[in-house]
Amino acid sequence: MKEDKKTYSEAIARLDAILEDIDQSKVPIDVLAERVVEAAGLLKRCKSVLTETEAKVKDVLQDLDKEFGDAEDGDDKDDEED
């Protein structure tokens, strides 16, 4: 599976496996460069997913704030009058 098609969880799991293999000297020098390139692609994929997710969450929170933020101010005024 290509790096840009992996889910965030799949990319992180593969990245962890690569790093563990490198850390434990399980990666032959002949394929080390390939693993580093793969890891870089996985990092880019993870960053992209995180950036997209952050933007979506901000949009949702802004929409909620627009919809409910003003209502809270009105509710507080009603409570103060009682």
GUSE-858555 format. One line per 2 residues: number of its first residue (from 0); their letters; for each residue x, y, z of N, C-alpha, C. Coordinates in Angstrom, 2 decimals. Atoms other than C-alpha are relative to their C-alpha. Layout:
REM residues N
NUM = A = X,Y,Z,X,Y,Z,X,Y,Z | ...
//
This chain:
REM residues 82
0 = MK = 0.85,-1.18,0.00,0.00,0.00,0.00,0.89,1.24,0.00 | -0.80,-1.23,0.07,1.36,3.41,-0.92,-0.24,0.85,1.24
2 = ED = 0.08,-0.84,-1.19,2.05,5.94,1.83,-1.21,0.91,-0.02 | 1.10,-0.96,0.06,-0.61,8.37,0.57,-1.37,-0.66,0.08
4 = KK = 1.27,0.71,-0.11,-3.31,5.68,0.74,-0.23,-0.58,1.38 | 0.11,0.57,-1.33,-2.64,4.52,4.29,-0.81,0.92,0.92
6 = TY = 0.65,-0.80,-1.04,-4.81,5.63,7.17,1.08,0.51,0.93 | -0.95,-0.54,-0.97,-3.14,7.60,9.92,0.53,-1.13,0.89
8 = SE = -0.40,1.10,-0.89,-3.10,4.53,12.17,0.94,-0.98,-0.71 | -0.87,0.90,0.76,-1.58,2.34,9.45,1.37,0.63,-0.22
10 = AI = -1.27,-0.69,0.25,1.07,4.94,8.67,0.84,0.06,1.28 | -0.72,-0.05,-1.27,2.01,5.34,12.34,0.54,-1.38,0.37
12 = AR = -0.44,1.36,-0.32,2.19,1.57,12.83,1.20,-0.39,-0.86 | -1.13,0.33,0.89,4.46,1.16,9.80,1.23,0.82,0.38
14 = LD = -1.11,-0.86,-0.41,6.60,4.10,10.88,0.65,-0.54,1.28 | -0.52,0.60,-1.23,6.97,2.56,14.35,0.83,-1.25,-0.30
16 = AI = -0.71,1.23,0.36,8.00,-0.76,12.78,1.35,0.31,-0.66 | -1.24,-0.40,0.67,10.60,0.92,10.55,1.00,0.51,1.03
18 = LE = -0.90,-0.58,-1.00,12.05,2.90,13.44,0.53,-1.05,0.96 | -0.45,1.07,-0.89,12.18,-0.15,15.68,1.06,-0.87,-0.67
20 = DI = -0.97,0.81,0.74,13.96,-2.18,12.99,1.34,0.72,-0.14 | -1.24,-0.78,0.13,16.49,0.61,12.42,0.70,0.08,1.35
22 = DQ = -0.57,-0.14,-1.34,16.99,1.08,16.16,0.68,-1.29,0.46 | -0.55,1.29,-0.41,17.64,-2.64,16.63,0.99,-0.57,-1.03
24 = SK = -0.96,0.39,1.05,19.98,-2.76,13.61,-0.47,-1.21,-0.81 | 0.56,1.09,0.80,17.64,-5.16,11.78,-0.07,0.34,-1.48
26 = VP = 0.10,-0.43,1.39,17.75,-3.15,8.56,1.39,-0.08,-0.64 | -1.28,0.07,0.68,20.56,-4.16,6.23,0.34,1.34,-0.66
28 = ID = -0.45,-1.27,0.57,22.60,-1.25,4.95,-0.47,0.17,-1.44 | 0.44,-0.05,1.39,21.50,-2.16,1.42,-1.41,0.55,-0.17
30 = VL = 1.38,-0.48,0.10,17.88,-1.24,2.19,-0.27,1.17,0.95 | 0.19,-1.09,-0.96,18.43,1.46,4.81,-0.54,1.26,-0.66
32 = AE = 0.46,-1.21,0.70,17.99,4.30,2.31,-1.47,-0.13,-0.40 | 1.40,0.22,0.37,14.72,2.76,1.08,-0.92,0.20,1.20
34 = RV = 0.82,-0.14,-1.21,13.39,2.59,4.64,-0.08,1.45,0.44 | 0.01,-1.41,-0.38,14.38,6.18,5.34,-0.93,0.78,-0.93
36 = VE = 0.90,-0.66,0.95,12.60,7.32,2.17,-1.45,-0.36,0.31 | 1.35,0.43,-0.36,9.54,5.26,3.14,-0.48,0.72,1.26
38 = AA = 0.36,-0.68,-1.25,9.58,6.75,6.64,-0.32,1.47,-0.25 | 0.26,-1.41,0.32,9.77,10.27,5.21,-1.38,0.16,-0.65
40 = GL = 1.33,-0.04,0.63,6.71,9.55,3.04,-1.11,-0.21,1.02 | 1.00,0.26,-1.05,4.84,8.18,6.04,-0.18,1.22,0.89
42 = LK = 0.09,-1.22,-0.81,5.68,11.29,8.06,-0.79,1.08,-0.72 | 0.76,-0.98,0.78,4.36,13.50,5.26,-1.49,-0.33,0.01
44 = RC = 1.40,0.43,-0.01,1.15,11.45,5.15,-0.65,0.33,1.35 | 0.53,-0.28,-1.33,0.67,11.74,8.91,-0.21,1.49,0.21
46 = KS = 0.13,-1.45,-0.14,1.29,15.48,8.84,-1.20,0.51,-0.79 | 1.13,-0.40,0.83,-1.24,15.86,6.02,-1.33,-0.34,0.67
48 = VL = 1.23,0.41,-0.68,-3.89,13.90,7.92,-0.26,0.88,1.21 | 0.16,-0.85,-1.18,-3.27,15.91,11.09,-0.43,1.42,-0.38
50 = TE = 0.35,-1.34,0.45,-3.46,19.21,9.20,-1.45,0.06,-0.46 | 1.39,0.06,0.47,-6.72,18.20,7.49,-0.97,-0.13,1.18
52 = TE = 0.85,0.21,-1.16,-8.20,17.01,10.77,-0.12,1.27,0.83 | 0.02,-1.24,-0.76,-7.22,20.20,12.57,-0.91,1.04,-0.66
54 = AK = 0.84,-0.95,0.73,-8.89,22.30,9.86,-1.48,-0.35,0.15 | 1.40,0.43,-0.14,-12.10,20.24,10.04,-0.53,0.28,1.40
56 = VK = 0.42,-0.24,-1.39,-12.24,20.47,13.84,-0.21,1.48,0.24 | 0.15,-1.45,-0.16,-11.69,24.24,13.74,-1.29,0.48,-0.65
58 = DV = 1.23,-0.39,0.69,-14.50,24.61,11.19,-1.23,-0.39,0.81 | 1.14,0.46,-0.78,-16.90,22.55,13.30,-0.16,0.85,1.26
60 = LQ = 0.08,-0.82,-1.22,-16.02,24.48,16.46,-0.47,1.42,-0.29 | 0.46,-1.34,0.38,-16.50,27.81,14.68,-1.49,-0.01,-0.30
62 = DL = 1.44,0.11,0.29,-19.89,26.65,13.37,-0.81,-0.13,1.28 | 0.70,0.16,-1.27,-20.92,25.54,16.84,-0.01,1.30,0.80
64 = DK = -0.09,-1.27,-0.73,-19.73,28.81,18.33,-0.98,1.01,-0.59 | 0.95,-0.91,0.65,-21.78,30.76,15.77,-1.43,-0.36,0.37
66 = EF = 1.36,0.44,-0.26,-24.85,28.66,16.41,-0.39,0.10,1.47 | 0.33,0.06,-1.42,-24.66,28.32,20.19,0.65,1.09,0.84
68 = GD = -0.72,-1.01,-0.77,-22.27,31.05,21.29,-0.88,1.18,0.36 | 0.89,-1.13,-0.24,-24.83,33.84,20.95,-1.16,-0.40,0.91
70 = AE = 1.13,0.47,-0.81,-27.56,31.74,22.56,0.38,-0.03,1.48 | -0.43,0.03,-1.40,-25.50,31.34,25.73,-0.07,1.39,0.62
72 = DG = 0.05,-1.36,-0.51,-25.23,35.11,26.10,-1.44,0.40,0.33 | 1.40,-0.32,-0.22,-29.00,35.44,25.81,-0.55,-0.73,1.21
74 = DD = 0.46,0.79,-1.14,-29.61,32.66,28.34,0.48,0.60,1.31 | -0.56,-0.57,-1.22,-27.36,34.34,30.90,-0.80,1.24,0.42
76 = KD = 0.75,-1.20,-0.31,-29.32,37.58,30.67,-1.35,-0.34,0.59 | 1.30,0.43,-0.51,-32.61,35.75,31.22,0.15,-0.50,1.44
78 = DE = -0.22,0.54,-1.33,-31.16,34.00,34.28,0.20,1.13,1.01 | -0.28,-1.11,-0.89,-30.02,37.31,35.78,-1.29,0.73,0.38
80 = ED = 1.24,-0.70,-0.28,-33.52,38.79,35.55,-0.87,-0.76,0.98 | 0.86,0.82,-0.89,-35.11,35.89,37.48,0.37,0.18,1.38
//
